[in-house]
């Protein structure tokens, strides 16, 4: 005969008191259930605290986002807007500069300079992903342009202007007939300094029939310049000279009617009109 095990169940009593009613009510609950209520209550409190914390964090983030939006709006209004305007204005200036550089390059090409390392006409935009790269392109182009200009015979070798032009003219000695004048004559006073009009190398420095004391300089791109009727020569053959360097003094040597400079520009050893080089037109 088996024995039934008997286990005593532990109960706890909860008494409910109503102040307006003398009768009380009591509820008996197993003690183990009552202890679990504490756990459930703790869980509920933790969940509630988590929700409150989430609300606080979300509210703070919303405020930060609103502040960020205000800062973004300020940046667009105060910085980005003017920056775009300045960029467009700078682009307009650059286009204007490019137009002028194209004119200068056309001028140089008309005079035989065709080996410029850079070309315009939109090439600056290729690979120029930033303003710095774009400006660097023009810096290189201008440096190349300046280098070419140094070797171009530009301007006057003497401060006075010409008084006898290039081309056919009446014979200055007989006054009759005509002769071809291969340069321009620039009046002055004996001893006035004569300057080279471009960088180059002296290929002649001495007496030359008709020209008297003469200096001839070889420049890049097939150009030469000739300075005749000098009273004094200040350079020697083979010497390298720079633009604006004094190479001699004005005089009246050789076939001359009085003190003046005979100035020629030659291209591939053939005289061309120097007036094309006296001024940039």
C-alpha positions as CSV (number, residue, x, y, z in Angstrom):
1,X,0.0,0.0,0.0
2,X,1.6,3.3,-1.3
3,X,1.8,6.4,0.8
4,X,0.5,9.7,-0.6
5,X,3.0,12.4,0.0
6,X,1.6,15.5,1.5
7,X,3.3,18.8,1.0
8,X,2.3,21.9,2.9
9,X,1.5,24.8,0.6
10,X,2.6,28.2,1.9
11,X,0.0,31.0,1.5
12,X,0.2,34.7,2.2
13,X,-2.8,36.8,3.0
14,X,-3.4,40.2,1.6
15,X,-5.9,42.3,3.7
16,X,-7.8,45.1,1.9
17,X,-9.1,47.8,4.3
18,X,-11.7,50.4,3.3
19,X,-11.7,53.5,5.5
20,X,-15.4,54.1,4.9
21,X,-16.4,50.5,5.4
22,X,-15.5,48.7,8.7
23,X,-15.7,45.4,6.8
24,X,-12.3,44.1,5.5
25,X,-11.6,41.8,2.7
26,X,-8.7,39.4,2.5
27,X,-7.2,37.5,-0.4
28,X,-5.0,34.5,0.1
29,X,-2.2,34.1,-2.5
30,X,0.5,31.6,-2.7
31,X,3.6,33.1,-1.3
32,X,5.7,32.1,-4.3
33,X,3.3,34.1,-6.6
34,X,3.6,37.1,-4.3
35,X,7.4,37.0,-4.5
36,X,7.2,36.9,-8.3
37,X,5.2,40.1,-8.3
38,X,8.3,41.9,-7.1
39,X,10.2,40.6,-10.1
40,X,7.4,41.7,-12.5
41,X,7.2,45.1,-10.8
42,X,11.0,45.5,-11.2
43,X,10.7,44.6,-14.9
44,X,7.9,47.1,-15.4
45,X,9.9,49.8,-13.7
46,X,13.0,49.1,-15.8
47,X,10.9,49.2,-19.0
48,X,9.3,52.5,-17.9
49,X,12.7,54.0,-17.2
50,X,13.9,52.8,-20.6
51,X,11.0,54.4,-22.4
52,X,11.6,57.7,-20.5
53,X,15.3,57.6,-21.4
54,X,14.5,57.0,-25.1
55,X,12.1,59.9,-25.1
56,X,14.7,62.2,-23.6
57,X,17.4,61.0,-26.1
58,X,15.0,61.4,-29.1
59,X,14.0,64.9,-27.9
60,X,17.6,65.9,-27.5
61,X,18.5,64.5,-31.0
62,X,15.5,66.4,-32.5
63,X,16.8,69.6,-30.9
64,X,20.3,68.9,-32.3
65,X,18.9,68.2,-35.8
66,X,16.9,71.5,-35.6
67,X,20.1,73.3,-34.6
68,X,22.0,71.6,-37.4
69,X,19.3,72.6,-39.9
70,X,19.5,76.2,-38.7
71,X,23.3,76.1,-39.1
72,X,22.9,74.6,-42.6
73,X,20.4,77.3,-43.6
74,X,22.8,80.0,-42.3
75,X,25.7,78.4,-44.3
76,X,23.7,78.3,-47.5
77,X,22.6,81.9,-47.0
78,X,25.8,83.5,-45.7
79,X,28.6,81.3,-47.2
80,X,27.5,79.1,-50.1
81,X,25.4,81.8,-51.8
82,X,28.1,84.5,-52.0
83,X,30.7,81.8,-52.8
84,X,28.7,80.6,-55.9
85,X,28.3,84.3,-56.9
86,X,32.0,84.9,-56.5
87,X,32.8,81.7,-58.4
88,X,30.6,82.7,-61.3
89,X,32.2,86.2,-61.3
90,X,35.7,84.6,-61.2
91,X,34.8,82.4,-64.2
92,X,33.6,85.4,-66.1
93,X,37.0,87.1,-65.4
94,X,38.8,84.0,-66.5
95,X,36.9,83.8,-69.7
96,X,37.8,87.4,-70.4
97,X,41.4,86.7,-69.7
98,X,41.3,83.6,-72.0
99,X,39.9,85.8,-74.8
100,X,42.8,88.2,-74.4
101,X,45.3,85.5,-74.3
102,X,43.9,84.0,-77.4
103,X,44.4,87.3,-79.2
104,X,48.0,87.4,-78.0
105,X,48.6,83.9,-79.1
106,X,47.1,84.7,-82.5
107,X,49.4,87.7,-82.7
108,X,52.4,85.5,-81.9
109,X,51.4,82.8,-84.4
110,X,51.1,85.4,-87.1
111,X,54.8,86.2,-86.4
112,X,56.0,82.6,-86.5
113,X,55.7,81.5,-82.9
114,X,53.9,78.2,-83.2
115,X,55.5,75.9,-80.5
116,X,53.7,77.1,-77.5
117,X,53.5,74.3,-75.0
118,X,49.9,75.0,-74.0
119,X,46.8,75.8,-76.0
120,X,43.6,77.6,-75.0
121,X,40.1,77.1,-76.1
122,X,38.7,74.8,-73.4
123,X,41.8,72.8,-72.8
124,X,42.1,74.3,-69.3
125,X,38.9,72.5,-68.2
126,X,40.3,69.0,-68.9
127,X,41.5,67.5,-65.8
128,X,41.0,70.7,-63.8
129,X,38.8,69.3,-61.1
130,X,39.4,72.3,-58.8
131,X,39.9,76.0,-59.0
132,X,43.6,75.5,-58.0
133,X,44.2,73.2,-60.9
134,X,42.5,75.6,-63.2
135,X,44.6,78.6,-62.1
136,X,47.7,76.4,-62.2
137,X,47.0,75.7,-65.9
138,X,46.9,79.5,-66.6
139,X,50.0,80.0,-64.5
140,X,51.9,77.6,-66.7
141,X,50.5,79.1,-69.9
142,X,51.5,82.6,-68.9
143,X,55.0,81.5,-67.9
144,X,55.3,79.9,-71.4
145,X,53.9,83.1,-73.0
146,X,56.4,85.3,-71.1
147,X,59.2,83.0,-72.2
148,X,58.2,83.4,-75.8
149,X,57.8,87.1,-75.6
150,X,61.3,87.5,-74.2
151,X,62.6,86.2,-77.6
152,X,60.2,88.2,-79.7
153,X,61.6,91.6,-81.1
154,X,59.0,93.9,-79.6
155,X,59.1,97.6,-79.2
156,X,61.5,100.3,-80.0
157,X,65.3,100.0,-79.7
158,X,65.5,103.8,-79.1
159,X,63.1,106.1,-77.3
160,X,62.4,108.2,-80.4
161,X,59.9,107.2,-83.2
162,X,60.8,106.4,-86.8
163,X,61.1,109.1,-89.4
164,X,61.6,106.9,-92.4
165,X,59.4,103.9,-92.9
166,X,59.8,100.4,-94.3
167,X,59.3,100.0,-98.1
168,X,60.0,101.9,-101.3
169,X,61.0,105.5,-100.9
170,X,62.8,108.2,-102.9
171,X,66.6,108.1,-102.9
172,X,67.6,110.2,-99.9
173,X,71.0,111.1,-101.5
174,X,70.0,112.1,-105.0
175,X,66.3,112.9,-104.3
176,X,65.4,111.1,-107.5
177,X,64.1,107.6,-108.3
178,X,63.2,105.2,-105.6
179,X,64.9,102.5,-103.6
180,X,63.7,99.8,-101.2
181,X,64.2,100.6,-97.6
182,X,64.5,97.3,-95.6
183,X,63.9,98.8,-92.2
184,X,62.9,101.9,-90.3
185,X,65.1,104.9,-89.5
186,X,64.8,106.2,-85.9
187,X,66.1,109.7,-85.4
188,X,68.2,110.7,-82.4
189,X,71.5,112.3,-81.2
190,X,74.9,110.7,-81.6
191,X,75.7,108.7,-78.6
192,X,72.1,107.9,-77.6
193,X,71.9,104.3,-76.2
194,X,70.5,101.6,-78.5
195,X,68.9,98.6,-76.8
196,X,68.2,95.1,-78.0
197,X,64.5,94.4,-78.5
198,X,64.6,90.8,-77.5
199,X,66.8,88.1,-75.9
200,X,69.2,86.5,-78.3
201,X,72.8,85.9,-79.5
202,X,74.9,88.4,-81.3
203,X,75.9,87.0,-84.7
204,X,77.5,90.1,-86.1
205,X,79.2,93.0,-84.3
206,X,81.4,95.2,-86.6
207,X,81.5,97.0,-89.9
208,X,79.1,96.2,-92.7
209,X,78.9,98.0,-96.0
210,X,76.1,100.4,-96.2
211,X,75.1,99.8,-92.5
212,X,78.4,101.1,-91.1
213,X,79.0,99.9,-87.6
214,X,76.3,97.2,-87.3
215,X,75.0,94.7,-84.7
216,X,72.9,91.7,-85.8
217,X,71.2,89.5,-83.2
218,X,69.6,86.1,-83.7
219,X,66.4,85.3,-81.8
220,X,64.2,82.3,-81.4
221,X,61.5,81.2,-84.0
222,X,63.7,82.3,-87.0
223,X,63.9,86.0,-86.1
224,X,66.8,88.4,-86.3
225,X,67.2,92.1,-85.6
226,X,69.7,94.5,-87.2
227,X,71.0,97.8,-85.8
228,X,72.9,100.0,-88.3
229,X,74.9,103.3,-88.4
230,X,76.1,102.9,-84.8
231,X,78.7,105.3,-83.5
232,X,79.8,102.6,-81.0
233,X,79.3,98.9,-80.5
234,X,79.1,97.6,-77.0
235,X,78.8,93.8,-77.6
236,X,80.8,91.1,-79.3
237,X,80.0,88.3,-81.7
238,X,78.7,85.2,-79.9
239,X,77.6,87.1,-76.8
240,X,74.2,86.4,-75.4
241,X,72.1,89.5,-74.8
242,X,68.7,90.3,-73.1
243,X,65.9,92.5,-74.1
244,X,66.5,96.1,-73.2
245,X,70.3,95.6,-72.9
246,X,72.4,98.4,-74.4
247,X,74.3,97.0,-77.4
248,X,75.7,100.3,-78.8
249,X,75.2,104.0,-79.4
250,X,73.3,105.9,-82.2
251,X,75.5,107.4,-84.9
252,X,75.9,108.1,-88.6
253,X,78.4,105.6,-89.9
254,X,78.2,103.9,-93.3
255,X,75.7,105.1,-95.9
256,X,73.9,107.7,-93.8
257,X,72.6,111.3,-94.2
258,X,72.9,112.1,-90.5
259,X,72.6,110.7,-87.0
260,X,69.9,108.0,-86.8
261,X,69.4,104.3,-86.2
262,X,68.6,101.9,-89.1
263,X,66.5,99.1,-87.5
264,X,65.5,95.9,-89.2
265,X,63.5,92.8,-88.3
266,X,64.2,89.7,-90.3
267,X,62.3,86.5,-90.5
268,X,64.3,83.5,-91.9
269,X,66.9,86.1,-93.0
270,X,64.5,88.1,-95.1
271,X,63.6,91.7,-94.0
272,X,60.0,92.2,-92.9
273,X,58.1,95.3,-91.8
274,X,59.4,96.2,-88.3
275,X,56.4,98.4,-87.7
276,X,54.4,95.2,-87.0
277,X,56.6,94.7,-84.0
278,X,56.9,98.2,-82.6
279,X,53.4,98.1,-81.1
280,X,51.0,95.3,-80.1
281,X,48.0,95.7,-82.4
